[in-house]
Amino acid sequence: MTTRVRHQAPPPPNGCRWCGIEQRGHARRWVTSRGFHTWEQPTQAQRLARMRARRNAKADRVLDKRLNALKEKP
């Protein structure tokens, strides 16, 4: 399976199946893998993966913040 990373942060769980952009501001978009497309509902597997990625990214940010705080203490 190939994983393509298009975003620095995980896309929202309900973002487009193909590009990750929310339905409200989507209209027609272009991605290399799909071409021009309208918003399509993500699969359940995509939603789950996006939610997990967001949770892990948040945990990483909290850990980084704690580590940086420890480094700054004399």
Secondary structure, 3 states (H helix, E strand, C coil): CCCCCCCCCCCCCCCCCCCCCCCCCCCEEEECCCEEEECCCCCHHHHHHHHHHHHHHHHHHHHHHHHHHHHHCC
